[in-house]
Amino acid sequence: MNQRRAAVFLPLFLIFLTCFSRLIGCSTQTDESGLLAIDGGTTINTATLYCSTPAQGCACGTPGATAACGRVEVTTDGFKQCSYGTFTCSASGQWGACEGEVRVQSLISSPGGRVKAQAEQLDASECGDADPCDPYCNGYTDNPTGISPLPSGFTVVDSGLTIVAVDAGTLPGTVETTGDGNSTCGAALNVHGGACNGAPITACQQDFRCDQVSNTCVWNGGEGYHDPYVMGVDLTLGTACGYEGVTTFPLCNRGSATVPAGTALGINYVAGTTQPDGCATIGAPTCSTIAPTGGLAPGACLNVPCNIGTTGGFAVVNAGNRDVTESSGYCGNNVAFAQTTETVDAGDASSTTTVCAACTYCDTTVTGVVNDPGDNVGLRDVTVYELAGASGNVPAIPDNTGGTTPPPCDTCDSLLPPTTYSVAVNTDVTGSFTLRDVTPGPNQKIVAQTGRWRRAATVNIQACQPNSIDMDTIRLPRSHTEGDIPKIAMVMGAAESLECWLLKMGIDSSEMTSFTGTSDTARIQLFSEGYNSGPNHYGLTEGSHDGYSAKTPPYGDGNLWGTGGAINEYSAVLFSCSGSKLPETNDYVTSLVNYANAGGRVFMDHFWGETWIQDNGSPWGVTAVSTWANDSDPPPPAAGKVMNTTTAQQHMYDWLGQWAPYNWAPGTGVGWLESDEPRYDAIKQGSASQVWVRGQDSNDWKHNPSGDYTLSFSFETPISADTTCGRVLFNDMHASNTRSPTTSSGDVYGAFPGSCNTGPALTSEEKALEYQLFQLTACALGGSPPPPPPPPPPTLASATFSRDFYATCPDGYQLVWQAFNWEANIPAGTSIQLYAATSQDEGTLPANVSAAPLTVPIGDATMTTLAPQWGTDVHTVDWHLQNEPPGPPQQSESWLRVYMSFDPTSSTAPTMYDWQQLYDCVPNQ
């Protein structure tokens, strides 16, 4: 098993104890003065003499002796090729020129993703002859600058090597500053003012926007908000916050255009108390990242780790190389206040950075309940969403054209395009919902919608905290003045009063009027069930008194479903039971079938099933829809068995268990529905239909668990087609008889709506019918498909990067690979595991980390170590080669491959800025 040892900070002069001062010097990294910084303070003079290693013209001991040498052979595109040969000691006691080509070493990337050192990455001050090809350069200091191509899975951020995911440096969720978008370091320097209408862009910076209604700056708060009127990109920057020991800025695109993938996004730190101009070009960025795969979309944010000053200042996005072209003038809101404070952890004396505000996951939520118009029940599978973009009006849902134009094929995307909302969720069985990652601010639109039913609420949403919405604000509309109601044709019948049931459900009577023409504004228009221009079911002719303003609503045949009728105007048609079978003509049946096939929705009860489905040459009269029996009346009440096999069935099953449980023995209250006036017509449904409620003739479910007949089923139209648009729902329950007669015989109803008995609460059947009404008009059975959740934060995977080092020693000396040192940022929970392999032949080095003895562990980078300090292991690489089990001890060979295995959390990666491999040449034993 590989042994792991924590990295420690060793004073670098300990590394030099193995050096000697005769022919071979110990070269290390120096600054321009030749001084090496120790622990950020002490310095040691490590300037090496030209002749401390074999070099042309330097003294040598034995004429004819040879020593390894190297010279630059070719320089192309910033890379160098080294030609290795030998020095020969001349008779005069000096080393001659480097001659021969023992090996030609290319320093360009090799296959397999390994990258060899680039010459410009080797500090010339480390080599006695300023020649990076000198084999006696006793230390290589390297960094990722200029490495191209980068190995798969890696990127360079702020001159450091780190793991790339969907977007580099993204932290979990939406990381913001504080609960109100301000820094706690210097409130007076937060970059947003009071009144803003005079200069909305420059007055509201730091990821705030100007709300012109209130004339104040409002925090954008997190992902989601963008302004569709910007007509381009608008980058903003939130104030600095701390996450896992890293200073972080939330960088967002609040414009209407996407920043292309791979675009550099830079942040400049500007010290001082003078607010910089966001439109000025400042220079090379202090820190940067890249736009993720797919680009930085409108309303999207990502987090940028950044090392900034500790005394206060400002940060500006896109002020360096201006890689992003923002919409004209919108660079004016690119500034945020930035400050950190530095503390020391006394536990291990390591320096850590703590910012004034901790980054917190900004979960702005809105909760509420969507009820029916009368607040009787909560509604399931209603989609609740926040209107996308700037606060504005909900786009209109146009009515059907009507006339000869059939109704449209309503789909979930046509009624609610995904671009309409920023976040969305469906209500649960109680009608409750919780919207997450909501864009905060005043006058935000929260919308509840199912099919063509829709209501929008204007809400003031506080950022990064729960917000609740009043129940009466978000319930479905009672009238068209409150919201959208589908245009419905209500065909009144003698044996059922669905028009009164709609009033009990909460629809205003003002929305229910007798049809008078296509200019009617009422959303629910009444028709009589009369047929063939003869007397209606009550024996009254059209135009005589039938309870509505002393005038019978027009007959349905010629005015609604007949040739040239108005049926195509309506999104749905509801047929109350007529009390007897109506002998409609085949032409009328064809008219209704064509309406439903195009996209219309039809509800029918009892005898209307015989009229429209079973008889009159209807194409729906097939076994794929249903088989039928002669009409009969089972003994009431019927214990209807609610089906729960499909997802849509399960939704209704659960909803009725919540709102209309029937405690019928041996029922449990869930899965049963009480029907006071059941009818026995439909027997068994075929492949085109979905059964909702089954009945049993004597309620003997114990001995007949599958039932005898069906109380409710539906089918999509056209039947058995690959693409369906319409829906037909058949009920065999007289759900609502709440109309008072005007005669003792009860054959003529009183005036509508006065004769409706709306006092009693909705019965179980009426609740079930209400659920089915919203199913009928929904874009899909079971309600809209759940809106897709926001994408999860990008997950970072472990990745390994390797570097090859080559060294030789003169005759009589043995190569010893000394310490491997590093400078790295290691957030909590991350690490960089270090391994090494050595060989005389580069081609035999393992391509990847393998089990010992092929590769051995040489240290762990588990804490942040930044310049001027170096992190290192307590042992040298050579010690690990000789002592790490299992396998026999290994000697340091000319080639050394160091593997750096980056181990991130799911969202945060370590970063390696510089690394250094030292070696010595020691006398042979």
LUMTIRO-721015 format. One record per residue: x, z, y of N, C-alpha, C in turn. Coordinates in steps of 0.05 Angstrom, whole numbers, plus 5000, padded with zeros to 4 digits. Layout:
<recs>
XZYXZYXZY...
</recs>
This chain:
<recs>
501750004976500050005000501850005025501149835044502749825069502450085084504650185092504650435108504250355138502550515151502050465180503350695196504650615217505850815235504950755263504250965277503350925305505650845323504950675342506950585361507750815379510250825387511151025406512650885428513151025450514850915471517651035469519450865459522250965457523850875481525351055492527250965513529050755501529250525515530550295503533450345498534650545512537550575507538050665478536050785464536450855436536850615419535650395427535950155412538850055412540250125432542950015436545050175421544250395408546350565396547850415374546550215362547850065341549549835352549549795378551149585389554149665390555749465391558649525394559749345416562049415425563049285450565649125446566249045421568648885418568048595423567448445401566848155405563948105410562148275399559248225400558048425419556548325438555048495456552248515447550748715456547948745449546348655473545148425472543648315495540848405494539748475517536948565520535748445545533148485548531848385572532748535597533348375617534148495643532548375665532648495688531548365711533748205725533248095749535147925761537748065768537748325770540248475776541748555751540648485728541948575703541348855695539348985708538649265702536149265685536149435665533849475647532349715655529649685659527949915667527250075643527550345645526850525624524650715634522350715620520150885627519350855657519650615667518750565694520550685716522950815708524550925729527550885724528651025703531551005697532350725691534750645700535850375695538550395682539150195665541750175652542949905657545549895664546849635669547449505642545949285637546249145612547248855616548448805640549548535645551748485624551448255610553348195589555347985598557848005588559947815595559547565580560447345591560247085579561647085552563947225550565547215525564947445506562647585510562047795491561147685464560547425463559947285438561647035438562146915415563646655415562546455434564146345451563346145471565745965478565245715485567345535490569145635513571845635507573745725526574346025525572746175509573346455506575446505485576746735487578946795468577846835440579446745421578846785393581246895379580947025356583147165344584846995325583646835308585146695287584846395290586946245295586745955297585545845271583645655274582345535251579745675243579345925253576846065247574445925260572245945248569745815258567646025264565845945282563546115289561145935295558846045289556345885294555945845324554845615331554245555359551745385361550645365385548345195389548345095417547144865421547044745447544344595450543544565475541144415481541644125476540044005460540443715453538543535468535943605468533943435481531943615496531143535519529043675534526743475540524343535530522043365534519643535540518143475561515643605567515943905567518144005577518544295579519444425553519844275532520744385507523644295502525144455488527944395482528444385452530244205444531144195416534044285416534644465397537344575395538844445372541244375378543144265357545044485351545044575325546844795317549244675302551644785310554144695297556044935295558644875299560645085297562645065320563645305328566045315345568445335326570745225335573245255320575345375338576645585327578745715343581245545344582045465368584345285371586945435368589145285367591745405364592445565388591245505411591845655435590145915437588545965416587046215416584446205432583245965435580745945449578745795431576245875435574045735421573745455433573545245416573144975425570244915430569644655433566944575439565244605414562644625418560744645396560444365384561144335359561144075346559644085320558643845313557143825288554143875292552643795272549843835273548943955246549644205243548944345218545844345215544444375237541444365236540544295264538344145264537044085290534444235289534044415307531744595308529844515330527444425323525444355343523944605352523644635377522144865387519344785395518344575384515544485389513744595367511144615372509244725352509544575325509444735304509544625278506844625264506444475243503844475229503144755219500544795216499545045205499045255226499245185252498445365273500645545282503045545270505145715279506445585304507345745322508445645347511145765351513145595354515945695358516445725388518445885394519045965422519645715439518345715462519045505481521345605498523045415506525545495520524945645546522845545560522345675586521245955583520546025558519546295553521746495546524146395543526446565536528046625561528046875570529346945595532346895593533346715610536146645608538046885612537147085626538847315631539347475605537947405584538447545559540747415543541547175551543547035535546147015552548347075539550847085554551546825567550746595555551546345567549146205580547046345585544646235597543545995582544145985556543345765538541445875518538845795518536945905499537545815470539345625467540045535439542445695428543545875444545846035435544946225413546046195388545246375367546046665371547746715391548646995396547047125418544846995427543047125446541647345430542247595435541447815418538647925424536947775437534247865441532547645452530247615441528347415451526047555464525447495489522947595502521147355506518647385498516947165496514147245507512547045515509847095523508246835519505546845520504046605513503846385534505046425557504846225578506045965569504545755571505545495564505245415535504345595518504045525489501745315487502245095475500244885472500844715448498944675430496244795431496345085422494345235431494145515421493045515393493945705377492845715350489845765350488445675330485545705328484745995330482746045346481646315349482946475372484846355387486146495408485746355435485946505456485946405483487846565500488446475524490146615543488346705566488146965571486647075593488547265609488847215635490647375652493447375641494447145632497147115621497547265595495447355582495647505557494247355535495347385511494147265487491947445476489547335472487347485461485647305444483647435431481847285413479647165429478946915423476746785437474346785419471946835431469446815416467746605430465046645430463346455444464046455473464546685485465746705511467746925512470046865523472247055522471647295539472147535529471947775544469147875548467147765534464447865538464148135525462848315539462348585528459448595518458648795503456048795491453748785511451848625505449448615522450248525550448848625569449348575598450648825609453148815615454549045626454549035656453549235669453349235698455049465710454649525735456149735748454749995745453150065764451550315762448650235760446850435760444050375758442850225781444350205803443250065826445149845836447249775820449049555827451149635846451349895854453349975873455650125860457950115873460250275864459850565876460850755861460751035871463351105885465250915887467850985900467550985930466250785941466050765970463450635978461350795980458750685986458650526011460150596031460150456056461150176054462850126033464049856030462549676011460349765999458749595982457849355998457949115987457648876002454848766002452948916014450248816018449048986040447648856058446648996081443749056080442549106103439749176105438048926108437148866133435548626138437248386132436048196118437647966108436547696114434147676124432947406128434647236147436047356165437647206184440047066171441147186151443547076137443347156107441447036093440847136066443147116046445046926050447246896031449347096036450447106061452647286067451847576069449247626076448447906078448148046051447547886031447048006004449047895984451248045981453347965962453448185940455448185923455748375902453448355881452648105877450448035858447748145868447348145894444748205905443647945917441047945921439647715933437847805955437147635973435347705995432447655987430847865986427947845982426647806010425747566015424847506042422147636049420647726029418147866035418748136047420648286034421348546044423648546064425048306067427248276085429548476077429948516052432048696042433548566019436048666015437648575993436848715967436448565946435448665920437548595899438148795883440148755861439048565840440548375831439748195810439548335783441348525779441048715756442048635729442348385723443248315696442548025690442847955665442247675658439347615662438747365668436047275670435347135697436047275719435147165745436846925753435546715762436946495776434946385796436046245816434446135837434245835833431945725825431845435819432045265844431945385868432145235892435045205903436945325889439745305898440745015896439844865876440644595872443644575866444544745849447344745841448145015830450745055828451845305817452045515839451445765833451845985852453046215836455646255839457046465825456846725841456346945828456347205841458047395824458847615837460547815824459448095829459048245808458248525811460648705816460048945824462249135830463649215804466149315807467749395784466549635769466949625742466049855726468049875703467850105689469750155667468450145640469649995621468649975594470949995574470950205557473050245537475850225550476150355572478750375585479550125600477749935603478349675616476549655641477849575664476249515688474949245684472349235690470848995683469048915707468748655711466948545731464748375717462248415723460148235714460147985732460447755720460547505734458147345725456447255744453847125737453546865752451946685740451246435753448246455761447746495787445046525797443946265808445246035803444345785813442645645792442145385797440345225779441845035761444445015764446044835747447944995730448744875707450445015688453444965695455045165693457945135696458945025669460344795669461144675644462844855626462544825600464144975581467144925586468645145583471545125586472545135615470745145634471545165662472845445668475045435682476345695689474745835710474346095705472846265724474746495733475746475757477746665767476646865786477947105786477247315805479847405819479647425845481947515861481347795872483347975869483148245880484548245907483148345927484248355955484148645964486548765967486649045975485949076004485149326011484549386039481549426043480849476069478149536076476749306092478249086095477048856109475848666089473248616091471848446072472848166074473748046052474747766054472447566056473147326063471247106065471046976037468646986026468346875999468846575997468846436020469246146020472146076025473946276030476746216035478246186009480246016009481945975985484146175987484246355967486146585968488646525953488546395930490946345915490446395885492546425871492346465842490646715836488746685816487046915811488447145798487347385803488447635791487747645762485347545755484447535727482547305724482047225699480346995696479246995667477346825663476246765637475346475637474046385616473046115615470046115609468745905619465845875613465445835583463545965571463245955542462345685532462345665505461245425492458345385502457645145510455045095522454945145551457045255563457145295592455845565600456245635625455045865637452445775650450245825635447645715643446445865667444445745680443145895702442046165692442646375706441746645699443546785679445546645668447346765649449646925662450547125649452847295659454847325637457247385644459347475625461047675640462647825624464248035636467247965635468548015656471347935659473048185662474748245641476648475644478748405666479448605681481248545704482748795712485348775716486948995726487148975756485949175770485749155799487049405811487249415837488549635850487049895848488450105856487250375853486450495880487050355901486550485928484150365942482850175931480450055944480949775953478949615952479149335961476649185953476948925951474748745945475648545924473648445910474148235891472547985899473647755895472347495902472447315878470247195871470147005849470546725860471946565845472346275851473746235877475646415884477146385909479946295904480746235879483446145874483645845875483545725851483845435849481245275854479045425859476445295864475745105842475945205817475245035794472344975792470645135805467745095804466845005832465344785832464044695857461344825859461045005878458445145882456744985901454145045900452344915919453144985947452744805965453644825992452945096005454945236014454545486028454445736010454045685984453645915966456246055958458545955967460946115964460846365982458946366001458746596019457846856007456846845982456047095969457847165945460447095946462247125924463747385923463247575941464947815944463448055932465048235921464048495912466148715919465248955923467049185927468349255901470949325902472449385877474449605882474349805865476350025867476450165840478750255833479050425809480750675817480650875801482351115804483851155778486351225780488051255757488251545750487951615724488251885714490251885691491152115683492952145661491652315640491552225615490452375593492652575584492152825588494153025582494653055552492752955536492952985507495452855495496052605504498452475494500152355517499552445541501052365564501052065569499051925558498951635562497251575587498051375601496651305625494251145618491951225629489451075625488151025652486450825652485150755677482150825675481150965694478351035696477250935722475050795721473850695746471750885756470850835780468951015792466251015778465450785767462950765753463350665725462050795706462250705678460350465674461350265659459550045653457450145633454950075639452850155621451249905614450149905590448449685582445949685599445549485614443349475633440949375619439249555610436849475595434449525613433749325629431349335646428949265629427149445626424849395608422249415623420249275613417449295623415749335598414149545599412349605577409449605586407649555568404849545575403049485551400549455555398549395534396749165545396348965528394548745536391948785521389848845537387148875526385548625530383148625517381248415522380148445550378548255560377548275588376048535594374548645574373048885578374449145571377049125566378649365558377449505533376249345515375149455491377249505469379049305466381049315445383649195455385849275443388349145448388548895432389848695442389948435429392748385417392748285393395248235379396147945384398747895383399947635384399447485411399047645432399047525459402047515468402847295478405647265488405747375517407547565521408047685547410847595556411047495580413647385588414047435618416647415626417247425654417647135663416347065685416646785695419546735702420546515693423346445698423846375727426346415735427146335762426146515784426146415808425246565831422246635828421446855840418646935839416946705851414946615837413246405847410646395832409246175834406646145821407046045792405346145774405346055747404445765746405745585732404945305731402145275720400545085731397745055723397544945694395445015680394744895655392344705661392744455662390544275670388244265650385844245660383444215643383543935629382043915608381743655595380543455614381343205610380342995627377342945622376442955598373642905591372942615590370342565589369342285587370242165560371341935561372141805536374941885528376342055545378942145538378742395520379842385495379542615477381142845488380643085478382143325486385143295478386943425492389743405484390343565459392543505447393543655424395143885434393844115438395244345449397144455428399744495436401744625419402844865434404245025420405445265433407345185455408844975451410744895471409444755495407144605489405844475512404344675529403244885517401845095533403745295546406045335533407945525544410745415539411645225556414345105552416445325553418545315536420645515536421945555563421945345580423245365606421545535625419045605617417345755635418246035638419446155618420046435618423046495614423846725623426646815619426746995595424847175591424647345568421747355559421247375533418447385524418347535498415947635492415447785467412447775461411747805436408947805428408048095425405448145432404348415429403948485400404048755395403648845368400748905362400249035339397449075330395849235350397049395366395649555386395349415413396549175415396649035441399049115458400749285448403049385464405349185463407049205484409349035485411549175500414049095495416349185510418048945516418348865541420048645549422848765556424948655545427648755550429248545566431348635579433048465595431548315616429648455629427948345650429548325676429048105690430248085717428848275736430348455749429048645767428548525794427048675810426548595837423548625844422948605870420148605878418848345872416248355869414548115867415247935843416048065821416647915796414047865781413847635768411447565754411747625724409947795714409647845685407047725676407147565656404847395648404047455619401447485614400347505587398847255581399447135557398246875551397746845521395446745514394846655487393246395489394346175480393045925484392645865513390145805521389445755549388445995564388346225551387846475564390446575577390346645602392846725615392246895640393947095644393747255668396547335677397047315703399647385714399347625732401347805730401348045746403848045763403648115788405948145806406848435806409448465798410448735793413048785807413449025818416049105828417649235805419849115798421349205774423949335783424349585775426849725781428949655760431349605768433549515750434449735732435249665708436649835689435150085683432550065681430850295673428250195663426750375649424050295639422150255663420450055661418250015680415649975664413550105673410950065659409049915677407349755665405449595680402649705674401049725695398349835692396649665673395149795656393649655635391649455648390349535669388349365681389649115695392249135700393648915714394348685695394648755669395648555650393648485629391248605629389148525610388448225615387048105595386247825599384047805620383747575633381947555656379047565649377447675667374547675664373247435678374747325697373747095712376146915720375546675729377746495736379146585761377946775776379346885799381647075791381547175767383647355757385847205741385146975731387046835714385746585701387046495680386146255666384346325642382146185640380246205618379845925608380045875582379445595573376645515579376245265583373545165589372045145562369845295559368445315534365545235537364545085517361645015516360345215497358445365507357045575491354245465484353745405458351145305449349445535440347445595455345645825450343945775425343445985410341745955386339646165384337746125366335446305363336046545347338046535328338446755310340946915317342246845339344746985346345146955376346247155388346547155418349447185425351046985419353947005426354447005456352546895471352846905500352847195510351247375497351147655504353747795494354647715471357147825460359547765479359547535491361647475510361547665534359147745543358947935564360048205555359348295531360448545520363448535518364548305512367448275510368748305537367248275558368348325585368248085604367147855595367047615612364947665633365647605659363647635680361347435676358947525683356647345680356847105699358447135721358746915740360246685727361746735705363246525692361546385671358946455668357246345647354746235660354645965663352345845676351345605659348945535664347845295650349345045659350044875640351444625647349744455665350944365687349544195706351143935711353543915701355143675706358143745705359743535707362643575704363843725727362443755749363543895772363144205770361944295748361644585745364244735745364444955760366845115761366845345741364445405730364345625711365945555686367245745674369045685652367545685625365145805624363545805600360845695607360145465597357745315605355845305581353345365588351245415567349645155561349245115535347544895526345445015507343144875504341144955485341744805459340744925436341244795410339244575404337444495423335444295418336644035409335043875395336043625383334043405386335043155387333442915387331342915410331943045432330243045455327543155450327143285427324643415421324743705430322643855422322644145430324944285416325944495430328144655418326944845397328745015387327945185365325645365372325345425398323145605407320545455412320545195408318245035413317944955442320144985457320044925486321644665491320744505509322244265515324244315537326044135540328144155560326944175588327844375603326944415630324844625632323744715610321744935611323245195610321845415614323145675615324245755587326845815586327945915562329846145568329246295589330746535594333046505613333646265623335846245641334846115667334446285686333646195713331146015711329346095694326845945690327345655681329645605669330245335660331945345635331145205614332645195590335245045595337545145586340044985588339644715574341144505583340744245571341344245541340044065528340444035499343343955493344244045470347043975463347443695454345343575441345843315429346543095449344843025466345442815485347442895506347543155513349143245536351943345528352243415503354843535494356143375473355043355449356343225427355342945421353342855436352342585431354142375443353442125438354941895449354941925480357341915491357541935520357242215530357242415512356942695520359442805533359243055540361343185556363243345539363143315512364643505495367643485500368643255508371543235512372643395535370843485552371743655575372643935566371744015543371944295535374344335515375544565518377644645500376444755474374044865475372844985452369844965454368444955431365544955430364645175411362845355420361845575403358945525397358245525371355545485362354345745352352445865367350946095357348945995335348346165316346546085295343846005306342945775297340445655308337945765294338245895271335945995257334945815236335745565236335045365216337045135217337044975196338744745195337744535214339544415230338744205249339543935238337643745238338243485226339643295245342243355251343743185269344342925255344642715271345242445260348142425253348842225237351642175229353342115253352241975273353741915297354542175312352842365312353442615325355642765310355342755283357442885267360142755272360142495273362742355279363842435306362042465326362942545352364342815351363243005337364443275335367043265319367043115297369543095281371742975297371242755312373242635328374342825349372542985361373343185380375343385368374643485345376443685332379043555323378843315312381343195303383343145325382343095349384143045372385443295382384143525378385243775388383243985396380643915395378544105402378344325382377244555392376844785374373844845372372944895347370044915342369545175326367745345336366745575321363845525314363145575289360345535281359545765262356945835263355946045246353545945229353546025204351245995186350245705184347845655195346645385191348245165203349845225223351445005235353544905215354345075195356144985174354844775157352244805151350844605136350644345152350144375178349844135195352443985198354544115205357043985212359043945189358844115168360844095147359644005121357444125113356444085086354943815083353343745103351543515101352143295122350243115124350342905145352742725144353842685120356142505116358642605129358942865133361342975146363742935129365942835141368542815125369643095118368543305130369443575123367943675098365943535088364443625065365843565039368243655037369943605013370843865002371543864976372444114963375044214975376644044988379044145001378344335023375944315034375044505054373544735041371344675026369844885014367744764995366944924975364544874960362245044971359744964966357445084979355245164959353645354967351245434951348845414969346445434957344045444973343945704989343045685013343045925031341546155019342746395019341446635010342446865027340947095025341647325040342547555021345147605019346047835003345048095015344848304999343848565009345748675030344748745054346448865075346749165071348749285082351049155094352949055072354348835078356348735059359048865066360448935045363249025048365048785045365748665068367448435068370348515062371548365044374448425037376248245054377848365071379548225089382048135074382647875075384947775060387647835074389747855059392347925071394647795055394247545046396447405032398347265051397247105069398946965088399647145112401547055128402347205152400047225171398547005175396247015194394147195184393647195157391647375146392547665149395047725145396047995147395748095176396147925195395748005223392948095229390947945219388148025223387548275206388548285182388148525165389148775179391548765190392649005204391049065229390248855243388848905269386149035264384648935244382049055238382349345228384549395213385049665204385549855228386649745250387149895274384649935290383049725293380849725313378049735300377749665275375049655263375149735234376349965228376450055199373650105188373150035163370550075150371050275128370150515132370550725112368450715090368650505074366750445053368050515026366650685011367750754985367350514966369450444951372050584948374050484968373250364990375150275009376650495023378950435036380550635049380350625079378750435089378550405118380250175128382150085111383749855118383249645097382749405106382249185088379349125083377549255097374649215093373349175120371249015120369748955144366748985138365349145154362449175150360948945163359248805148357548585158354648655154353248695176350448775174348548545167349248305173347448075166349147855153350047905129351647695115349847475105351147235101349747005089351546885067350146785046351446685022351246385023353246245034353245955035355845835024358045905036360645795028361645955003362445804982363245944958366245974956367545754953370445754948371845544965374045614978375345434996377645294981378245054991380444894979383044914995384744724989387544724999387644695030385544585042385644545071384844785087383744985073382545215087384145465084383645655102384745925101382446125101382346285081380146485079380946735095378946835110379447085125377947325113375447285106373847505095372247405071372347545048370747475025368447675022366247585009364047765004363447774974362147994966361348034938358348094937356847944921353947944923352648214922353748384905352648664903354648874911356748794925358848974933360249104910360048984886361349084862364148974860365849064878368548954878370249054855369449274843370949384820370849184797368549074791368248894769368548594776368548544802368848264811370748264835373348314831375148354854375648104870374947864860375447624876373047554893370747684889368347624905366847374897364447344908362747114902362646904923362946974948362546794970364446864993364446695013366346735036364746785061365446995075364247065100365546925124368146855121369546725143371946565132372146315141374546145135374945955158377245835158377945635178379545415166379745185180381544965172382544825197384944715194386144555216385344265213385144125235384243845235386343665248386543415238385043295216385843425190383943455171384443595147386543445130388343595118390443495100392343305114392443305140394343135155397043285158399243125161401843245165401943385192400643275212400543385239397743445246397043695251394343775258394243865287391943835300391643905328389344085333387044045319384644195324384344415303382144575307381644795289378544845288377544895263374744955259374545225245372945405255372545665244369645705237369145765211366345805202365946095195363746215205363046485199360246485186359846655166357246695154356246985159356747075183355847345191354447315218352047405221350747415247351947645262353947595278355547815289354147945313352547805328351547925353348647845357346848045354343948005361343148205382344048155406343648345427341948245450340148055444338447945464335548045460334248135481331448245478329448025481327348025463325247825465323347885488321847685496319747725517316947735505316747675480314047695467314147885444311847965436311748155414312748035388312347775385313347635361316347595361317547625385320447605387321447325385319747115389320646845386321746715411321446845434322546745458324246955472326746895479328447085491327747125520328447365530328147405559330347275574330347305600332247165618335047265613336947075614339747135612340847155640342547355645343647545627342147815625339947835640338548085641337548195615336848015596335848105571337948185551340548145558342748215540343048525540343248625516343648915513346648965510347949015532350949035532351849325531349949515529350749795529352349885506351449835481352949935458355749815456357549975444360249875441360249645421362349495421362649275402362549375374360949235357360849315329363349205315363749285290366049195274365948885272363648775267363348485265364048355292363148465314363648355340366648365346367948585338370848595342372348385325371448355300372648145283372247875296369847825306369247565319370947525343371447745358373247715382376047645374377047775353379647695343379747405336377647305323377547025314377246835338375846925359375646755383378446695394380146905396382846855406384646715386383946745360385346575340384446285343381946235348380945965351382345815373382745955395383845825419386845855422388145995402391046035403392445775396394945755404396445505398397045485368397045705354397545705325396145945312395345915287394246145273396246375272395246615277397146835278398346865306397346705325398446725352400946555355402046555379404546405383406746505365408546325357410846425342412346615360413546825348415047015365417146865381417346905407419346775423422146845412423946655414426646705403427946935419429247125405430547345419432947235434433847385454436347295468438647295448440547115452442747095433444247355433445247445410446747685409449447645422450747865430453447835442455247695422457147545432458947405413460447605396460747545371462247715353465147615351466947795354469847725352470847775324472347595313473447625286476447665288477547805269480447855268481847585266484147565278485747315277488747395278490347225267493247285265494847055278496747135294498546955308501447025299503046815295505746875285507746725303510146855304512446735319514846745302516546535303518946515288521346575306523246725295525746785309528146705291530246595304532646515289535046635301536846735285539346845295541546815274544046795284546346775266548546965277550347035260552647205268555247075259557447135272560047015265561047125238563046995228564247085203565047385205564447525184565147805183563047995194560747875203558648045214556047985200554448185198551848165185549548185206547548015203545248015221543448255214542548395234540648615231538448585252535948535242533748525260532948795269533148835295532649095307529649125315529049265336526249335343524749095352522149095345520248905357518649065377518648975402517349115424515048945436513249075449510948935459509849065485508448905500506748995523503948895518502049065516499348985507497249175519494849065522492549225529490849265504490449515496489149575470486649745477484349615481481849775485481249955461479650165466478950355445477650205422478450275398477350155374478749895365480649795381482049555373484949615367486349425356489249465350490449195345493049185345494548945336496449045314495948955289497649025267500048835266502448935262504848775263506148765235506948525227508148485201510548295205512348285185514648105187515448005160516747775159517947665135520547535144522547535126525147425132526147245110527747045117528746865097531146705109532846595091534946415100533746135107531446075096530245815100527445845112527045735136524545765149522245665132522745455116520645345100519545525079520945735072520045915051518546155062518346185089516846405100513946375095512446585088509546565083508146475108506146295104504646205127502846425139501946615122500146825130501247095120500047305130500847575120500147595091502147665075501847695046502647975038502148045013502948305003505948335002506948585006509848635004510648554975513148464971515248454991515348205008513448015005513547775021513347835051511448005058511348095086511148405086512148525106512148825108511048905135509649135136508649235162511049335179510949265205513149355222512049515246509549585246508449745268505549685274504349855290501649815299501549865329500249675344499749715372496949835374496750095379494250225380493550345407495250315426494550415453495750225474494650225497495450045518498250115528499949915529502749945539503249705557503549755583503949545602506549585616507549355628510149365642510049585664512249725667514949675657515549795630513549905616514050035590513849825568515049895545514849735521513749925499512049815483511249955459513149875436513750055418515449985395514850175372515950115349515550285326517950475324517550695309519750885307522050775290521550555275523650435258524150145266526550055260527149775265525849595244525749335250524749145230526449155205529049175208530849185185530149425167529549655180528849895164526349835147524349715160521949645145522449455122524249265127524849075105526149215081527649425087529049555065527549785053525549895067524250145058521250125052519949915061517049895056516549825027515049995013514349924985512149714985511649584962513249584938515449374939516849344918518849134916521649234924523649074917526449154923527049134953529049274962529749264991530548974998530048895023530748635033532748665055534548465058536448455079535448275101536248325126535548145148536847875144535247665144536247395141536047245168537047005169537146855194534446805207532446765190529746705200528046955198526547005219524647225219522047125230519947175215517247105225515747365229514747405254513147645261510247555263508547705249505647645249504247865266502647775285501047955301498147925294497048115279494248105270492448255290490848115304489048225325486548335311485948585314483548715302481748805325479648655331477848735353475548905344473949005362471249095356469548845355466948875351465248635350465148485377466048625398465648505425468048525443470148675435472348725453474948675437476848525449479248455435481648565450483848625435486348695448487648455460489548495478491048285491494048335490495548145481498448165480499648005503501148145521502248005544505047905539506748075529509548005524510448135498512348005484513548125461516548065460517948225447520948215448522048285420523748105410525048165384528048185389529148425383532048475386533448455359536048395361537648385336540448455343542048525323544948585326546548435305549048405310550948315290552848555285552848655261554448885255556548805234558848935234560948865215559948885186560848695170560148715141561248975130559649095112560549335099562649275077
</recs>
